[in-house]
Amino acid sequence: MKPGDMLFIPPMWLHATKSGKEPSISVNVFWRDQPEESYDKGKDIYGNKDLAAYLSGRTKVQEIMNELN
């Protein structure tokens, strides 16, 4: 990317970023466009609750890793 460029990451896409040597600014905007029951029931401090299916899967993967260890 070049200075002034913007990157749009579609909803539900996993992503990670790493800035180069120059200073950069990141802005996150979250839209809650899924049915309410799709989201985790926990606290929503920042307005970006994870999907319940994601949290369930993450928990199951952790259980498998613990068992393998």
mmCIF file as Biopython writes it, N, C-alpha, C and O atoms, coordinates in Angstrom:
data_model
#
loop_
_atom_site.group_PDB
_atom_site.id
_atom_site.type_symbol
_atom_site.label_atom_id
_atom_site.label_alt_id
_atom_site.label_comp_id
_atom_site.label_asym_id
_atom_site.label_entity_id
_atom_site.label_seq_id
_atom_site.pdbx_PDB_ins_code
_atom_site.Cartn_x
_atom_site.Cartn_y
_atom_site.Cartn_z
_atom_site.occupancy
_atom_site.B_iso_or_equiv
_atom_site.auth_seq_id
_atom_site.auth_asym_id
_atom_site.pdbx_PDB_model_num
ATOM 1   N N  . MET A ? 1  ? 0.843   -1.174  0.000  1.0 0.0 1  A 1 
ATOM 2   C CA . MET A ? 1  ? 0.000   0.000   0.000  1.0 0.0 1  A 1 
ATOM 3   C C  . MET A ? 1  ? 0.889   1.239   0.000  1.0 0.0 1  A 1 
ATOM 4   O O  . MET A ? 1  ? 2.056   1.201   0.390  1.0 0.0 1  A 1 
ATOM 5   N N  . LYS A ? 2  ? 0.296   2.323   -0.448 1.0 0.0 2  A 1 
ATOM 6   C CA . LYS A ? 2  ? 1.021   3.587   -0.515 1.0 0.0 2  A 1 
ATOM 7   C C  . LYS A ? 2  ? 0.352   4.606   0.409  1.0 0.0 2  A 1 
ATOM 8   O O  . LYS A ? 2  ? -0.817  4.442   0.756  1.0 0.0 2  A 1 
ATOM 9   N N  . PRO A ? 3  ? 1.070   5.646   0.809  1.0 0.0 3  A 1 
ATOM 10  C CA . PRO A ? 3  ? 0.460   6.678   1.666  1.0 0.0 3  A 1 
ATOM 11  C C  . PRO A ? 3  ? -0.853  7.168   1.060  1.0 0.0 3  A 1 
ATOM 12  O O  . PRO A ? 3  ? -0.942  7.444   -0.137 1.0 0.0 3  A 1 
ATOM 13  N N  . GLY A ? 4  ? -1.859  7.267   1.908  1.0 0.0 4  A 1 
ATOM 14  C CA . GLY A ? 4  ? -3.171  7.728   1.467  1.0 0.0 4  A 1 
ATOM 15  C C  . GLY A ? 4  ? -4.103  6.620   1.046  1.0 0.0 4  A 1 
ATOM 16  O O  . GLY A ? 4  ? -5.299  6.855   0.868  1.0 0.0 4  A 1 
ATOM 17  N N  . ASP A ? 5  ? -3.579  5.398   0.881  1.0 0.0 5  A 1 
ATOM 18  C CA . ASP A ? 5  ? -4.426  4.258   0.511  1.0 0.0 5  A 1 
ATOM 19  C C  . ASP A ? 5  ? -5.268  3.816   1.699  1.0 0.0 5  A 1 
ATOM 20  O O  . ASP A ? 5  ? -4.907  4.051   2.852  1.0 0.0 5  A 1 
ATOM 21  N N  . MET A ? 6  ? -6.382  3.180   1.407  1.0 0.0 6  A 1 
ATOM 22  C CA . MET A ? 6  ? -7.263  2.654   2.443  1.0 0.0 6  A 1 
ATOM 23  C C  . MET A ? 6  ? -7.519  1.185   2.130  1.0 0.0 6  A 1 
ATOM 24  O O  . MET A ? 6  ? -7.663  0.805   0.968  1.0 0.0 6  A 1 
ATOM 25  N N  . LEU A ? 7  ? -7.573  0.379   3.151  1.0 0.0 7  A 1 
ATOM 26  C CA . LEU A ? 7  ? -7.835  -1.048  2.992  1.0 0.0 7  A 1 
ATOM 27  C C  . LEU A ? 7  ? -9.178  -1.366  3.623  1.0 0.0 7  A 1 
ATOM 28  O O  . LEU A ? 7  ? -9.399  -1.084  4.801  1.0 0.0 7  A 1 
ATOM 29  N N  . PHE A ? 8  ? -10.075 -1.953  2.845  1.0 0.0 8  A 1 
ATOM 30  C CA . PHE A ? 8  ? -11.373 -2.390  3.356  1.0 0.0 8  A 1 
ATOM 31  C C  . PHE A ? 8  ? -11.315 -3.894  3.553  1.0 0.0 8  A 1 
ATOM 32  O O  . PHE A ? 8  ? -11.007 -4.632  2.617  1.0 0.0 8  A 1 
ATOM 33  N N  . ILE A ? 9  ? -11.605 -4.349  4.748  1.0 0.0 9  A 1 
ATOM 34  C CA . ILE A ? 9  ? -11.658 -5.778  5.037  1.0 0.0 9  A 1 
ATOM 35  C C  . ILE A ? 9  ? -13.125 -6.124  5.268  1.0 0.0 9  A 1 
ATOM 36  O O  . ILE A ? 9  ? -13.741 -5.604  6.199  1.0 0.0 9  A 1 
ATOM 37  N N  . PRO A ? 10 ? -13.689 -6.991  4.438  1.0 0.0 10 A 1 
ATOM 38  C CA . PRO A ? 10 ? -15.107 -7.334  4.567  1.0 0.0 10 A 1 
ATOM 39  C C  . PRO A ? 10 ? -15.442 -7.948  5.925  1.0 0.0 10 A 1 
ATOM 40  O O  . PRO A ? 10 ? -14.571 -8.523  6.577  1.0 0.0 10 A 1 
ATOM 41  N N  . PRO A ? 11 ? -16.691 -7.829  6.350  1.0 0.0 11 A 1 
ATOM 42  C CA . PRO A ? 11 ? -17.106 -8.427  7.615  1.0 0.0 11 A 1 
ATOM 43  C C  . PRO A ? 11 ? -16.794 -9.922  7.651  1.0 0.0 11 A 1 
ATOM 44  O O  . PRO A ? 11 ? -16.902 -10.615 6.639  1.0 0.0 11 A 1 
ATOM 45  N N  . MET A ? 12 ? -16.413 -10.398 8.811  1.0 0.0 12 A 1 
ATOM 46  C CA . MET A ? 12 ? -16.149 -11.806 9.117  1.0 0.0 12 A 1 
ATOM 47  C C  . MET A ? 12 ? -14.840 -12.327 8.534  1.0 0.0 12 A 1 
ATOM 48  O O  . MET A ? 12 ? -14.564 -13.520 8.660  1.0 0.0 12 A 1 
ATOM 49  N N  . TRP A ? 13 ? -14.028 -11.493 7.906  1.0 0.0 13 A 1 
ATOM 50  C CA . TRP A ? 13 ? -12.742 -11.935 7.382  1.0 0.0 13 A 1 
ATOM 51  C C  . TRP A ? 13 ? -11.692 -11.801 8.471  1.0 0.0 13 A 1 
ATOM 52  O O  . TRP A ? 13 ? -11.547 -10.735 9.069  1.0 0.0 13 A 1 
ATOM 53  N N  . LEU A ? 14 ? -10.959 -12.877 8.731  1.0 0.0 14 A 1 
ATOM 54  C CA . LEU A ? 14 ? -9.860  -12.798 9.678  1.0 0.0 14 A 1 
ATOM 55  C C  . LEU A ? 14 ? -8.756  -11.952 9.064  1.0 0.0 14 A 1 
ATOM 56  O O  . LEU A ? 14 ? -8.552  -11.967 7.850  1.0 0.0 14 A 1 
ATOM 57  N N  . HIS A ? 15 ? -8.049  -11.218 9.903  1.0 0.0 15 A 1 
ATOM 58  C CA . HIS A ? 15 ? -6.993  -10.372 9.376  1.0 0.0 15 A 1 
ATOM 59  C C  . HIS A ? 15 ? -6.003  -9.998  10.477 1.0 0.0 15 A 1 
ATOM 60  O O  . HIS A ? 15 ? -6.304  -10.085 11.668 1.0 0.0 15 A 1 
ATOM 61  N N  . ALA A ? 16 ? -4.852  -9.592  10.057 1.0 0.0 16 A 1 
ATOM 62  C CA . ALA A ? 16 ? -3.829  -9.051  10.949 1.0 0.0 16 A 1 
ATOM 63  C C  . ALA A ? 16 ? -3.057  -8.012  10.145 1.0 0.0 16 A 1 
ATOM 64  O O  . ALA A ? 16 ? -2.955  -8.116  8.922  1.0 0.0 16 A 1 
ATOM 65  N N  . THR A ? 17 ? -2.524  -7.025  10.822 1.0 0.0 17 A 1 
ATOM 66  C CA . THR A ? 17 ? -1.769  -5.992  10.126 1.0 0.0 17 A 1 
ATOM 67  C C  . THR A ? 17 ? -0.442  -5.761  10.832 1.0 0.0 17 A 1 
ATOM 68  O O  . THR A ? 17 ? -0.287  -6.042  12.021 1.0 0.0 17 A 1 
ATOM 69  N N  . LYS A ? 18 ? 0.489   -5.254  10.083 1.0 0.0 18 A 1 
ATOM 70  C CA . LYS A ? 18 ? 1.784   -4.868  10.636 1.0 0.0 18 A 1 
ATOM 71  C C  . LYS A ? 18 ? 2.206   -3.618  9.894  1.0 0.0 18 A 1 
ATOM 72  O O  . LYS A ? 18 ? 2.356   -3.632  8.672  1.0 0.0 18 A 1 
ATOM 73  N N  . SER A ? 19 ? 2.398   -2.536  10.631 1.0 0.0 19 A 1 
ATOM 74  C CA . SER A ? 19 ? 2.810   -1.300  9.965  1.0 0.0 19 A 1 
ATOM 75  C C  . SER A ? 19 ? 4.312   -1.342  9.713  1.0 0.0 19 A 1 
ATOM 76  O O  . SER A ? 19 ? 5.063   -2.029  10.406 1.0 0.0 19 A 1 
ATOM 77  N N  . GLY A ? 20 ? 4.716   -0.602  8.721  1.0 0.0 20 A 1 
ATOM 78  C CA . GLY A ? 20 ? 6.136   -0.534  8.384  1.0 0.0 20 A 1 
ATOM 79  C C  . GLY A ? 20 ? 6.868   0.398   9.336  1.0 0.0 20 A 1 
ATOM 80  O O  . GLY A ? 20 ? 6.473   0.559   10.491 1.0 0.0 20 A 1 
ATOM 81  N N  . LYS A ? 21 ? 7.923   1.000   8.847  1.0 0.0 21 A 1 
ATOM 82  C CA . LYS A ? 21 ? 8.738   1.888   9.671  1.0 0.0 21 A 1 
ATOM 83  C C  . LYS A ? 21 ? 8.096   3.257   9.851  1.0 0.0 21 A 1 
ATOM 84  O O  . LYS A ? 21 ? 8.384   3.962   10.819 1.0 0.0 21 A 1 
ATOM 85  N N  . GLU A ? 22 ? 7.238   3.626   8.928  1.0 0.0 22 A 1 
ATOM 86  C CA . GLU A ? 22 ? 6.596   4.936   9.002  1.0 0.0 22 A 1 
ATOM 87  C C  . GLU A ? 22 ? 5.391   4.879   9.944  1.0 0.0 22 A 1 
ATOM 88  O O  . GLU A ? 22 ? 4.755   3.831   10.062 1.0 0.0 22 A 1 
ATOM 89  N N  . PRO A ? 23 ? 5.068   5.985   10.614 1.0 0.0 23 A 1 
ATOM 90  C CA . PRO A ? 23 ? 3.861   6.015   11.452 1.0 0.0 23 A 1 
ATOM 91  C C  . PRO A ? 23 ? 2.613   5.752   10.613 1.0 0.0 23 A 1 
ATOM 92  O O  . PRO A ? 23 ? 2.568   6.097   9.432  1.0 0.0 23 A 1 
ATOM 93  N N  . SER A ? 24 ? 1.625   5.156   11.215 1.0 0.0 24 A 1 
ATOM 94  C CA . SER A ? 24 ? 0.372   4.903   10.506 1.0 0.0 24 A 1 
ATOM 95  C C  . SER A ? 24 ? -0.789  5.048   11.472 1.0 0.0 24 A 1 
ATOM 96  O O  . SER A ? 24 ? -0.607  5.063   12.689 1.0 0.0 24 A 1 
ATOM 97  N N  . ILE A ? 25 ? -1.975  5.153   10.914 1.0 0.0 25 A 1 
ATOM 98  C CA . ILE A ? 25 ? -3.203  5.275   11.706 1.0 0.0 25 A 1 
ATOM 99  C C  . ILE A ? 25 ? -4.151  4.178   11.267 1.0 0.0 25 A 1 
ATOM 100 O O  . ILE A ? 25 ? -4.332  3.947   10.071 1.0 0.0 25 A 1 
ATOM 101 N N  . SER A ? 26 ? -4.756  3.502   12.231 1.0 0.0 26 A 1 
ATOM 102 C CA . SER A ? 26 ? -5.758  2.475   11.937 1.0 0.0 26 A 1 
ATOM 103 C C  . SER A ? 26 ? -7.075  2.881   12.562 1.0 0.0 26 A 1 
ATOM 104 O O  . SER A ? 26 ? -7.112  3.367   13.693 1.0 0.0 26 A 1 
ATOM 105 N N  . VAL A ? 27 ? -8.154  2.681   11.828 1.0 0.0 27 A 1 
ATOM 106 C CA . VAL A ? 27 ? -9.493  2.990   12.321 1.0 0.0 27 A 1 
ATOM 107 C C  . VAL A ? 27 ? -10.365 1.756   12.106 1.0 0.0 27 A 1 
ATOM 108 O O  . VAL A ? 27 ? -10.438 1.228   10.996 1.0 0.0 27 A 1 
ATOM 109 N N  . ASN A ? 28 ? -11.013 1.307   13.148 1.0 0.0 28 A 1 
ATOM 110 C CA . ASN A ? 28 ? -11.933 0.173   13.051 1.0 0.0 28 A 1 
ATOM 111 C C  . ASN A ? 28 ? -13.361 0.676   13.177 1.0 0.0 28 A 1 
ATOM 112 O O  . ASN A ? 28 ? -13.672 1.488   14.048 1.0 0.0 28 A 1 
ATOM 113 N N  . VAL A ? 29 ? -14.216 0.191   12.309 1.0 0.0 29 A 1 
ATOM 114 C CA . VAL A ? 29 ? -15.637 0.495   12.377 1.0 0.0 29 A 1 
ATOM 115 C C  . VAL A ? 29 ? -16.373 -0.833  12.319 1.0 0.0 29 A 1 
ATOM 116 O O  . VAL A ? 29 ? -16.128 -1.644  11.425 1.0 0.0 29 A 1 
ATOM 117 N N  . PHE A ? 30 ? -17.268 -1.058  13.263 1.0 0.0 30 A 1 
ATOM 118 C CA . PHE A ? 30 ? -17.981 -2.325  13.336 1.0 0.0 30 A 1 
ATOM 119 C C  . PHE A ? 30 ? -19.464 -2.116  13.051 1.0 0.0 30 A 1 
ATOM 120 O O  . PHE A ? 30 ? -20.107 -1.242  13.633 1.0 0.0 30 A 1 
ATOM 121 N N  . TRP A ? 31 ? -19.988 -2.925  12.155 1.0 0.0 31 A 1 
ATOM 122 C CA . TRP A ? 31 ? -21.421 -2.930  11.880 1.0 0.0 31 A 1 
ATOM 123 C C  . TRP A ? 31 ? -21.991 -4.227  12.422 1.0 0.0 31 A 1 
ATOM 124 O O  . TRP A ? 31 ? -21.423 -5.297  12.206 1.0 0.0 31 A 1 
ATOM 125 N N  . ARG A ? 32 ? -23.069 -4.139  13.100 1.0 0.0 32 A 1 
ATOM 126 C CA . ARG A ? 32 ? -23.729 -5.338  13.619 1.0 0.0 32 A 1 
ATOM 127 C C  . ARG A ? 32 ? -24.855 -5.670  12.655 1.0 0.0 32 A 1 
ATOM 128 O O  . ARG A ? 32 ? -26.005 -5.281  12.858 1.0 0.0 32 A 1 
ATOM 129 N N  . ASP A ? 33 ? -24.502 -6.395  11.604 1.0 0.0 33 A 1 
ATOM 130 C CA . ASP A ? 33 ? -25.477 -6.672  10.558 1.0 0.0 33 A 1 
ATOM 131 C C  . ASP A ? 33 ? -26.011 -8.098  10.598 1.0 0.0 33 A 1 
ATOM 132 O O  . ASP A ? 33 ? -26.780 -8.498  9.724  1.0 0.0 33 A 1 
ATOM 133 N N  . GLN A ? 34 ? -25.611 -8.860  11.597 1.0 0.0 34 A 1 
ATOM 134 C CA . GLN A ? 34 ? -26.114 -10.223 11.750 1.0 0.0 34 A 1 
ATOM 135 C C  . GLN A ? 34 ? -27.273 -10.220 12.753 1.0 0.0 34 A 1 
ATOM 136 O O  . GLN A ? 34 ? -27.399 -9.280  13.538 1.0 0.0 34 A 1 
ATOM 137 N N  . PRO A ? 35 ? -28.111 -11.241 12.741 1.0 0.0 35 A 1 
ATOM 138 C CA . PRO A ? 35 ? -29.180 -11.316 13.737 1.0 0.0 35 A 1 
ATOM 139 C C  . PRO A ? 35 ? -28.598 -11.303 15.160 1.0 0.0 35 A 1 
ATOM 140 O O  . PRO A ? 35 ? -27.539 -11.883 15.399 1.0 0.0 35 A 1 
ATOM 141 N N  . GLU A ? 36 ? -29.270 -10.659 16.077 1.0 0.0 36 A 1 
ATOM 142 C CA . GLU A ? 36 ? -28.787 -10.503 17.456 1.0 0.0 36 A 1 
ATOM 143 C C  . GLU A ? 36 ? -28.386 -11.831 18.088 1.0 0.0 36 A 1 
ATOM 144 O O  . GLU A ? 36 ? -27.407 -11.887 18.832 1.0 0.0 36 A 1 
ATOM 145 N N  . GLU A ? 37 ? -29.136 -12.911 17.802 1.0 0.0 37 A 1 
ATOM 146 C CA . GLU A ? 37 ? -28.830 -14.208 18.409 1.0 0.0 37 A 1 
ATOM 147 C C  . GLU A ? 37 ? -27.531 -14.818 17.874 1.0 0.0 37 A 1 
ATOM 148 O O  . GLU A ? 37 ? -27.046 -15.808 18.421 1.0 0.0 37 A 1 
ATOM 149 N N  . SER A ? 38 ? -26.973 -14.244 16.825 1.0 0.0 38 A 1 
ATOM 150 C CA . SER A ? 38 ? -25.703 -14.744 16.273 1.0 0.0 38 A 1 
ATOM 151 C C  . SER A ? 38 ? -24.497 -14.315 17.100 1.0 0.0 38 A 1 
ATOM 152 O O  . SER A ? 38 ? -23.431 -14.922 17.004 1.0 0.0 38 A 1 
ATOM 153 N N  . TYR A ? 39 ? -24.658 -13.280 17.906 1.0 0.0 39 A 1 
ATOM 154 C CA . TYR A ? 39 ? -23.543 -12.729 18.660 1.0 0.0 39 A 1 
ATOM 155 C C  . TYR A ? 39 ? -23.460 -13.341 20.054 1.0 0.0 39 A 1 
ATOM 156 O O  . TYR A ? 39 ? -24.446 -13.830 20.606 1.0 0.0 39 A 1 
ATOM 157 N N  . ASP A ? 40 ? -22.248 -13.296 20.601 1.0 0.0 40 A 1 
ATOM 158 C CA . ASP A ? 40 ? -22.012 -13.783 21.954 1.0 0.0 40 A 1 
ATOM 159 C C  . ASP A ? 40 ? -22.871 -12.992 22.945 1.0 0.0 40 A 1 
ATOM 160 O O  . ASP A ? 40 ? -23.159 -11.814 22.735 1.0 0.0 40 A 1 
ATOM 161 N N  . LYS A ? 41 ? -23.264 -13.647 24.001 1.0 0.0 41 A 1 
ATOM 162 C CA . LYS A ? 41 ? -24.146 -13.011 24.982 1.0 0.0 41 A 1 
ATOM 163 C C  . LYS A ? 41 ? -23.386 -12.201 26.034 1.0 0.0 41 A 1 
ATOM 164 O O  . LYS A ? 41 ? -24.012 -11.548 26.869 1.0 0.0 41 A 1 
ATOM 165 N N  . GLY A ? 42 ? -22.048 -12.231 26.011 1.0 0.0 42 A 1 
ATOM 166 C CA . GLY A ? 42 ? -21.237 -11.524 27.003 1.0 0.0 42 A 1 
ATOM 167 C C  . GLY A ? 42 ? -21.296 -10.016 26.843 1.0 0.0 42 A 1 
ATOM 168 O O  . GLY A ? 42 ? -22.022 -9.488  26.001 1.0 0.0 42 A 1 
ATOM 169 N N  . LYS A ? 43 ? -20.508 -9.331  27.678 1.0 0.0 43 A 1 
ATOM 170 C CA . LYS A ? 43 ? -20.452 -7.877  27.635 1.0 0.0 43 A 1 
ATOM 171 C C  . LYS A ? 43 ? -19.926 -7.403  26.284 1.0 0.0 43 A 1 
ATOM 172 O O  . LYS A ? 43 ? -19.114 -8.075  25.649 1.0 0.0 43 A 1 
ATOM 173 N N  . ASP A ? 44 ? -20.390 -6.260  25.865 1.0 0.0 44 A 1 
ATOM 174 C CA . ASP A ? 44 ? -19.987 -5.681  24.586 1.0 0.0 44 A 1 
ATOM 175 C C  . ASP A ? 44 ? -19.358 -4.315  24.848 1.0 0.0 44 A 1 
ATOM 176 O O  . ASP A ? 44 ? -19.933 -3.280  24.512 1.0 0.0 44 A 1 
ATOM 177 N N  . ILE A ? 45 ? -18.175 -4.326  25.448 1.0 0.0 45 A 1 
ATOM 178 C CA . ILE A ? 45 ? -17.534 -3.093  25.884 1.0 0.0 45 A 1 
ATOM 179 C C  . ILE A ? 45 ? -17.239 -2.156  24.711 1.0 0.0 45 A 1 
ATOM 180 O O  . ILE A ? 45 ? -17.481 -0.953  24.813 1.0 0.0 45 A 1 
ATOM 181 N N  . TYR A ? 46 ? -16.727 -2.679  23.615 1.0 0.0 46 A 1 
ATOM 182 C CA . TYR A ? 46 ? -16.307 -1.843  22.498 1.0 0.0 46 A 1 
ATOM 183 C C  . TYR A ? 46 ? -17.278 -1.854  21.320 1.0 0.0 46 A 1 
ATOM 184 O O  . TYR A ? 46 ? -16.998 -1.240  20.291 1.0 0.0 46 A 1 
ATOM 185 N N  . GLY A ? 47 ? -18.397 -2.530  21.450 1.0 0.0 47 A 1 
ATOM 186 C CA . GLY A ? 47 ? -19.371 -2.563  20.360 1.0 0.0 47 A 1 
ATOM 187 C C  . GLY A ? 47 ? -18.984 -3.486  19.230 1.0 0.0 47 A 1 
ATOM 188 O O  . GLY A ? 47 ? -19.398 -3.280  18.089 1.0 0.0 47 A 1 
ATOM 189 N N  . ASN A ? 48 ? -18.191 -4.506  19.532 1.0 0.0 48 A 1 
ATOM 190 C CA . ASN A ? 48 ? -17.749 -5.420  18.482 1.0 0.0 48 A 1 
ATOM 191 C C  . ASN A ? 48 ? -17.719 -6.867  18.983 1.0 0.0 48 A 1 
ATOM 192 O O  . ASN A ? 48 ? -16.705 -7.555  18.868 1.0 0.0 48 A 1 
ATOM 193 N N  . LYS A ? 49 ? -18.827 -7.308  19.531 1.0 0.0 49 A 1 
ATOM 194 C CA . LYS A ? 49 ? -18.897 -8.681  20.046 1.0 0.0 49 A 1 
ATOM 195 C C  . LYS A ? 49 ? -18.605 -9.692  18.952 1.0 0.0 49 A 1 
ATOM 196 O O  . LYS A ? 49 ? -18.986 -9.515  17.795 1.0 0.0 49 A 1 
ATOM 197 N N  . ASP A ? 50 ? -17.912 -10.769 19.352 1.0 0.0 50 A 1 
ATOM 198 C CA . ASP A ? 50 ? -17.659 -11.859 18.418 1.0 0.0 50 A 1 
ATOM 199 C C  . ASP A ? 50 ? -18.931 -12.658 18.183 1.0 0.0 50 A 1 
ATOM 200 O O  . ASP A ? 50 ? -19.856 -12.640 18.994 1.0 0.0 50 A 1 
ATOM 201 N N  . LEU A ? 51 ? -18.954 -13.356 17.059 1.0 0.0 51 A 1 
ATOM 202 C CA . LEU A ? 51 ? -20.061 -14.262 16.790 1.0 0.0 51 A 1 
ATOM 203 C C  . LEU A ? 51 ? -19.988 -15.440 17.757 1.0 0.0 51 A 1 
ATOM 204 O O  . LEU A ? 51 ? -18.901 -15.912 18.089 1.0 0.0 51 A 1 
ATOM 205 N N  . ALA A ? 52 ? -21.126 -15.902 18.196 1.0 0.0 52 A 1 
ATOM 206 C CA . ALA A ? 52 ? -21.185 -17.018 19.142 1.0 0.0 52 A 1 
ATOM 207 C C  . ALA A ? 52 ? -20.515 -18.264 18.562 1.0 0.0 52 A 1 
ATOM 208 O O  . ALA A ? 52 ? -19.832 -18.982 19.291 1.0 0.0 52 A 1 
ATOM 209 N N  . ALA A ? 53 ? -20.696 -18.535 17.271 1.0 0.0 53 A 1 
ATOM 210 C CA . ALA A ? 53 ? -20.084 -19.714 16.646 1.0 0.0 53 A 1 
ATOM 211 C C  . ALA A ? 53 ? -18.562 -19.635 16.687 1.0 0.0 53 A 1 
ATOM 212 O O  . ALA A ? 53 ? -17.897 -20.655 16.872 1.0 0.0 53 A 1 
ATOM 213 N N  . TYR A ? 54 ? -18.005 -18.447 16.519 1.0 0.0 54 A 1 
ATOM 214 C CA . TYR A ? 54 ? -16.557 -18.269 16.589 1.0 0.0 54 A 1 
ATOM 215 C C  . TYR A ? 54 ? -16.049 -18.586 17.995 1.0 0.0 54 A 1 
ATOM 216 O O  . TYR A ? 54 ? -15.071 -19.316 18.153 1.0 0.0 54 A 1 
ATOM 217 N N  . LEU A ? 55 ? -16.706 -18.045 19.004 1.0 0.0 55 A 1 
ATOM 218 C CA . LEU A ? 55 ? -16.279 -18.290 20.373 1.0 0.0 55 A 1 
ATOM 219 C C  . LEU A ? 55 ? -16.402 -19.760 20.741 1.0 0.0 55 A 1 
ATOM 220 O O  . LEU A ? 55 ? -15.536 -20.301 21.430 1.0 0.0 55 A 1 
ATOM 221 N N  . SER A ? 56 ? -17.453 -20.404 20.297 1.0 0.0 56 A 1 
ATOM 222 C CA . SER A ? 56 ? -17.634 -21.828 20.554 1.0 0.0 56 A 1 
ATOM 223 C C  . SER A ? 56 ? -16.501 -22.629 19.906 1.0 0.0 56 A 1 
ATOM 224 O O  . SER A ? 56 ? -15.930 -23.520 20.536 1.0 0.0 56 A 1 
ATOM 225 N N  . GLY A ? 57 ? -16.183 -22.319 18.675 1.0 0.0 57 A 1 
ATOM 226 C CA . GLY A ? 57 ? -15.108 -23.011 17.972 1.0 0.0 57 A 1 
ATOM 227 C C  . GLY A ? 57 ? -13.764 -22.784 18.628 1.0 0.0 57 A 1 
ATOM 228 O O  . GLY A ? 57 ? -12.964 -23.711 18.751 1.0 0.0 57 A 1 
ATOM 229 N N  . ARG A ? 58 ? -13.509 -21.553 19.051 1.0 0.0 58 A 1 
ATOM 230 C CA . ARG A ? 58 ? -12.247 -21.231 19.726 1.0 0.0 58 A 1 
ATOM 231 C C  . ARG A ? 58 ? -12.109 -22.023 21.020 1.0 0.0 58 A 1 
ATOM 232 O O  . ARG A ? 58 ? -11.021 -22.503 21.340 1.0 0.0 58 A 1 
ATOM 233 N N  . THR A ? 59 ? -13.191 -22.161 21.758 1.0 0.0 59 A 1 
ATOM 234 C CA . THR A ? 59 ? -13.181 -22.938 22.995 1.0 0.0 59 A 1 
ATOM 235 C C  . THR A ? 59 ? -12.893 -24.407 22.707 1.0 0.0 59 A 1 
ATOM 236 O O  . THR A ? 59 ? -12.115 -25.039 23.420 1.0 0.0 59 A 1 
ATOM 237 N N  . LYS A ? 60 ? -13.509 -24.944 21.679 1.0 0.0 60 A 1 
ATOM 238 C CA . LYS A ? 60 ? -13.301 -26.355 21.337 1.0 0.0 60 A 1 
ATOM 239 C C  . LYS A ? 60 ? -11.864 -26.612 20.888 1.0 0.0 60 A 1 
ATOM 240 O O  . LYS A ? 60 ? -11.276 -27.631 21.249 1.0 0.0 60 A 1 
ATOM 241 N N  . VAL A ? 61 ? -11.298 -25.701 20.108 1.0 0.0 61 A 1 
ATOM 242 C CA . VAL A ? 61 ? -9.900  -25.844 19.682 1.0 0.0 61 A 1 
ATOM 243 C C  . VAL A ? 61 ? -8.978  -25.818 20.901 1.0 0.0 61 A 1 
ATOM 244 O O  . VAL A ? 61 ? -8.028  -26.597 20.977 1.0 0.0 61 A 1 
ATOM 245 N N  . GLN A ? 62 ? -9.253  -24.933 21.847 1.0 0.0 62 A 1 
ATOM 246 C CA . GLN A ? 62 ? -8.441  -24.867 23.062 1.0 0.0 62 A 1 
ATOM 247 C C  . GLN A ? 62 ? -8.536  -26.167 23.850 1.0 0.0 62 A 1 
ATOM 248 O O  . GLN A ? 62 ? -7.528  -26.639 24.375 1.0 0.0 62 A 1 
ATOM 249 N N  . GLU A ? 63 ? -9.718  -26.751 23.942 1.0 0.0 63 A 1 
ATOM 250 C CA . GLU A ? 63 ? -9.880  -28.018 24.646 1.0 0.0 63 A 1 
ATOM 251 C C  . GLU A ? 63 ? -9.070  -29.126 23.977 1.0 0.0 63 A 1 
ATOM 252 O O  . GLU A ? 63 ? -8.446  -29.939 24.659 1.0 0.0 63 A 1 
ATOM 253 N N  . ILE A ? 64 ? -9.080  -29.160 22.648 1.0 0.0 64 A 1 
ATOM 254 C CA . ILE A ? 64 ? -8.311  -30.170 21.917 1.0 0.0 64 A 1 
ATOM 255 C C  . ILE A ? 64 ? -6.813  -29.955 22.170 1.0 0.0 64 A 1 
ATOM 256 O O  . ILE A ? 64 ? -6.084  -30.921 22.398 1.0 0.0 64 A 1 
ATOM 257 N N  . MET A ? 65 ? -6.348  -28.702 22.131 1.0 0.0 65 A 1 
ATOM 258 C CA . MET A ? 65 ? -4.933  -28.419 22.368 1.0 0.0 65 A 1 
ATOM 259 C C  . MET A ? 65 ? -4.540  -28.851 23.777 1.0 0.0 65 A 1 
ATOM 260 O O  . MET A ? 65 ? -3.476  -29.439 23.970 1.0 0.0 65 A 1 
ATOM 261 N N  . ASN A ? 66 ? -5.387  -28.566 24.761 1.0 0.0 66 A 1 
ATOM 262 C CA . ASN A ? 66 ? -5.089  -28.965 26.146 1.0 0.0 66 A 1 
ATOM 263 C C  . ASN A ? 66 ? -4.979  -30.478 26.263 1.0 0.0 66 A 1 
ATOM 264 O O  . ASN A ? 66 ? -4.108  -30.989 26.967 1.0 0.0 66 A 1 
ATOM 265 N N  . GLU A ? 67 ? -5.856  -31.188 25.576 1.0 0.0 67 A 1 
ATOM 266 C CA . GLU A ? 67 ? -5.831  -32.657 25.640 1.0 0.0 67 A 1 
ATOM 267 C C  . GLU A ? 67 ? -4.571  -33.208 24.980 1.0 0.0 67 A 1 
ATOM 268 O O  . GLU A ? 67 ? -3.978  -34.164 25.479 1.0 0.0 67 A 1 
ATOM 269 N N  . LEU A ? 68 ? -4.163  -32.619 23.870 1.0 0.0 68 A 1 
ATOM 270 C CA . LEU A ? 68 ? -2.957  -33.083 23.182 1.0 0.0 68 A 1 
ATOM 271 C C  . LEU A ? 68 ? -1.690  -32.797 23.996 1.0 0.0 68 A 1 
ATOM 272 O O  . LEU A ? 68 ? -0.715  -33.546 23.929 1.0 0.0 68 A 1 
ATOM 273 N N  . ASN A ? 69 ? -1.719  -31.722 24.749 1.0 0.0 69 A 1 
ATOM 274 C CA . ASN A ? 69 ? -0.542  -31.392 25.581 1.0 0.0 69 A 1 
ATOM 275 C C  . ASN A ? 69 ? -0.442  -32.369 26.727 1.0 0.0 69 A 1 
ATOM 276 O O  . ASN A ? 69 ? 0.474   -32.270 27.544 1.0 0.0 69 A 1 
#
